[in-house]
Amino acid sequence: MSPLRVTKQAAHDYLATIQQRLRDEGVSVQTEALHTDPVGAITFAARMHGADLIMMTTHGRTGFRKLMFGSVADQLLHETTVPLFFIRADQAQTRETVAPFKRILVPLDGTKFSETALAFVAREGLADGNYLKLLYVVSPAPVPFTAGGLDYTPSVQIDVGRMEVEQRLFEARQYLSAVAEEYLPGTMPHFQVVVEHAAKAIVEIADVQSIDLIAMATHARSGFDRLAHGSVAGNVLHHTSVPVLLLHGVESAVEAEVDVAPVGNAQEIRAPEVVLGPLPVH
């Protein structure tokens, strides 16, 4: 054994201390120490015990950036379809102990895939008595191009993209109303439709509106490979300090073949890949 490695007995002693503390608070707890790699241990234990959720903390100083890359979490996103919950260590210690997630944000993009998160929230009763916001982000219009401008003809701005965005805004509001009726009948969730790059909007809204939990879908087929390379979920995990619940969405056959997010009869305007920097609040 390397001096840097924790012995199995030390692991048992550590878990026993936590177990007793939680039992004193009335929580039913089982502990297990496995000598293998962390991802193998977690996925094995999740299967053996029929886990409904895997919860992990990340360091408060570096947020999800340190957690997601070169860590256990990125492999778990690829290896398991069990819902994954991430919370910063500093928030885990200061958060209220009763009903801690009172304000929940569910980003949607018009696909059944994204609705996996909303279905989970509804099924688990997370919307009962809580503030629930359904968010749809419409991609910004491309830069208008100019017709004419050859010294003898007037320049005319052709803003077809802007008109398409306006149509998408209208359809997005209709879509949110429809999914609320489908998944949350009898409730009154809050709606918001914004024009922005998706991850940036999610992070800013979660911060400004004091959201307690972001629940969103990620791709089970390609796991972290797709999550890490510029995806919405990957960028949200990078930049937010709000707890995130990631659920492995189920794509329909059409959505798996065509990379669009349909709302009504329109297709999403795919914005260029954006690498997020500091996120100013507008």
C-alpha positions in Angstrom: 0.0 0.0 0.0 1.3 3.4 -0.9 1.3 5.9 2.0 -1.0 8.1 -0.1 -3.7 5.4 -0.4 -6.4 4.9 2.2 -6.6 1.4 3.6 -9.9 -0.5 3.5 -10.1 -0.3 7.3 -9.7 3.4 7.3 -12.4 3.7 4.6 -14.8 1.6 6.8 -14.0 3.8 9.8 -14.6 7.0 7.8 -17.9 5.7 6.5 -19.0 4.5 10.0 -18.6 8.0 11.4 -20.8 9.5 8.6 -23.3 6.7 9.0 -23.7 7.3 12.7 -24.1 11.0 12.2 -26.8 10.5 9.7 -28.6 7.8 11.7 -28.7 10.3 14.6 -30.7 12.5 12.3 -33.1 9.8 11.5 -31.7 8.8 8.1 -31.5 5.1 7.0 -27.9 4.5 5.8 -25.9 1.7 4.3 -22.2 1.9 3.7 -19.8 0.0 1.5 -16.1 0.3 0.8 -14.8 -1.3 -2.5 -11.2 -1.7 -3.6 -11.4 -0.9 -7.2 -11.4 2.2 -9.4 -13.9 4.9 -8.4 -16.1 4.7 -11.5 -16.2 0.9 -11.4 -17.1 1.0 -7.7 -19.9 3.6 -8.2 -21.5 2.0 -11.2 -21.3 -1.5 -9.6 -22.9 -0.3 -6.3 -25.6 1.7 -8.3 -26.5 -1.5 -10.2 -26.4 -3.8 -7.1 -28.5 -1.5 -4.9 -30.9 -0.3 -7.7 -29.9 3.3 -7.1 -32.3 6.0 -8.3 -29.7 8.8 -8.1 -26.0 9.3 -7.8 -25.0 12.4 -5.8 -21.5 14.0 -5.8 -20.0 17.2 -4.6 -17.5 19.5 -6.3 -15.0 21.9 -4.8 -16.4 25.4 -4.2 -13.3 27.3 -5.3 -13.1 25.8 -8.8 -16.8 24.9 -9.3 -17.6 22.3 -11.9 -14.6 23.0 -14.0 -12.4 20.9 -11.7 -15.0 18.2 -11.3 -15.9 17.6 -14.9 -12.6 17.2 -16.7 -10.2 14.3 -16.0 -12.4 13.2 -13.1 -14.7 10.5 -12.0 -17.8 12.5 -13.0 -17.0 12.7 -16.7 -16.6 8.9 -16.9 -19.8 8.3 -14.9 -21.8 10.4 -17.5 -20.6 7.9 -20.0 -20.9 4.7 -18.0 -24.2 5.0 -16.3 -27.8 6.1 -17.1 -28.6 6.7 -13.5 -29.5 10.4 -12.8 -26.5 12.3 -11.6 -26.7 15.2 -9.1 -23.8 17.6 -8.6 -23.6 20.2 -5.9 -20.7 22.5 -4.8 -19.3 21.6 -1.4 -19.7 25.1 -0.1 -23.3 25.2 -1.0 -23.9 21.7 0.4 -22.9 22.9 3.9 -24.9 26.1 3.9 -28.1 25.0 2.1 -31.3 24.7 4.1 -32.1 21.2 5.5 -35.8 21.4 4.8 -37.2 21.6 1.2 -33.9 22.9 -0.1 -34.9 23.1 -3.7 -37.8 25.5 -3.8 -37.0 27.2 -7.1 -36.3 24.8 -10.0 -35.3 25.6 -13.5 -36.0 23.2 -16.4 -34.5 24.2 -19.8 -36.4 22.8 -22.8 -35.6 22.9 -26.5 -38.8 21.6 -28.1 -37.8 18.0 -28.3 -39.0 14.9 -26.4 -35.4 14.4 -25.5 -35.2 17.6 -23.4 -38.6 16.8 -21.8 -37.0 13.9 -20.0 -36.0 16.3 -17.3 -39.6 17.7 -17.0 -41.0 14.2 -16.8 -38.7 13.4 -13.9 -39.5 16.6 -12.1 -43.2 15.8 -12.5 -42.9 12.1 -11.5 -40.9 12.8 -8.4 -43.2 15.6 -7.2 -40.5 18.3 -7.3 -43.0 20.7 -8.8 -45.5 20.3 -5.9 -45.5 23.5 -3.9 -42.3 24.7 -5.5 -41.5 27.6 -7.9 -41.0 25.9 -11.3 -39.7 27.8 -14.3 -39.7 26.3 -17.8 -37.2 28.0 -20.0 -36.9 28.0 -23.8 -33.9 29.7 -25.4 -34.2 30.8 -29.0 -30.8 31.1 -30.8 -29.9 34.6 -31.9 -30.5 35.5 -35.5 -27.5 35.4 -37.8 -26.0 38.8 -38.8 -28.2 40.3 -41.6 -26.6 40.5 -45.0 -26.8 43.4 -47.5 -28.2 43.4 -51.0 -27.0 46.2 -53.3 -24.3 48.6 -52.2 -22.6 48.8 -55.6 -22.4 52.6 -55.7 -25.5 53.0 -57.8 -28.0 50.9 -55.9 -29.3 51.5 -52.3 -28.2 49.1 -49.6 -31.0 47.0 -48.2 -30.8 45.0 -45.0 -32.4 41.6 -45.5 -33.1 40.3 -42.0 -34.8 37.0 -42.8 -33.2 35.5 -39.7 -34.8 38.0 -37.4 -38.2 37.2 -38.8 -37.6 33.6 -38.3 -36.6 34.2 -34.7 -39.8 36.1 -34.0 -41.8 33.2 -35.4 -39.8 30.9 -33.1 -40.5 33.0 -30.1 -44.2 32.8 -30.8 -44.0 29.0 -31.2 -41.8 28.5 -28.2 -44.5 30.2 -25.9 -47.1 27.9 -27.4 -44.8 24.9 -26.8 -44.2 25.7 -23.2 -47.9 26.0 -22.5 -48.5 22.7 -24.2 -45.8 20.7 -22.3 -47.0 22.2 -19.0 -50.5 20.9 -19.7 -49.1 17.5 -20.7 -46.7 16.9 -17.8 -48.0 19.2 -15.0 -51.8 19.4 -15.4 -53.5 21.5 -12.8 -50.3 23.4 -11.9 -49.1 26.9 -13.0 -45.4 26.8 -13.8 -43.7 30.0 -14.8 -42.6 30.4 -18.5 -39.7 32.3 -20.0 -38.6 32.5 -23.6 -35.3 34.4 -24.3 -33.1 35.1 -27.4 -29.6 34.1 -26.3 -27.1 31.3 -26.6 -28.6 28.5 -24.5 -26.0 27.8 -21.8 -25.3 31.4 -21.2 -29.0 32.1 -20.7 -29.4 29.2 -18.3 -26.5 30.2 -16.2 -27.5 33.9 -16.0 -31.2 33.2 -15.3 -30.3 30.6 -12.6 -28.1 33.2 -10.9 -30.3 36.3 -11.2 -33.5 34.5 -10.2 -31.9 32.7 -7.3 -32.7 29.2 -8.7 -32.0 26.3 -6.3 -31.8 23.5 -8.9 -31.2 23.2 -12.6 -32.7 19.9 -14.0 -31.8 19.1 -17.6 -31.2 16.2 -20.0 -27.9 14.9 -21.4 -27.2 12.4 -24.1 -26.9 8.8 -22.9 -25.8 7.4 -26.3 -22.5 9.1 -26.4 -22.2 10.1 -22.8 -19.5 12.6 -21.9 -18.0 12.8 -25.4 -21.0 14.7 -26.5 -21.4 16.6 -23.2 -17.9 17.9 -23.1 -17.5 19.3 -26.6 -19.4 22.5 -26.5 -22.8 21.2 -25.5 -25.3 23.1 -23.5 -25.1 20.8 -20.5 -21.3 20.9 -20.5 -21.1 24.7 -20.6 -23.7 25.0 -17.9 -21.7 22.6 -15.6 -18.6 24.7 -16.3 -20.1 28.0 -15.3 -22.9 27.6 -12.8 -22.6 27.5 -9.0 -26.2 26.1 -8.8 -26.8 22.4 -8.1 -27.4 20.5 -11.4 -29.5 17.3 -11.9 -28.5 15.6 -15.2 -30.8 13.0 -16.6 -30.1 10.8 -19.6 -32.6 11.8 -22.2 -34.3 9.4 -24.6 -34.2 10.5 -28.2 -36.9 9.7 -30.7 -35.8 8.1 -34.0 -36.2 11.4 -35.8 -34.3 13.4 -33.2 -31.5 10.9 -33.3 -31.0 11.3 -37.0 -31.6 15.0 -37.4 -29.9 17.5 -35.1 -32.7 20.0 -34.8 -35.0 21.1 -32.1 -38.5 21.3 -33.6 -41.1 23.6 -32.3 -44.3 23.5 -34.3 -43.2 23.4 -37.9 -40.0 25.4 -37.4 -36.5 24.2 -37.0 -34.0 25.7 -34.5 -31.6 28.2 -35.9 -28.3 26.6 -35.0 -25.9 29.3 -33.7 -22.1 28.9 -34.2 -20.3 27.0 -31.4 -19.6 29.4 -28.6 -17.0 29.1 -26.0 -18.3 30.8 -22.9 -16.2 33.3 -20.9 -17.3 35.3 -17.9 -21.0 35.7 -18.0 -22.2 39.3 -17.5 -25.7 39.8 -16.2 -27.9 42.0 -18.4 
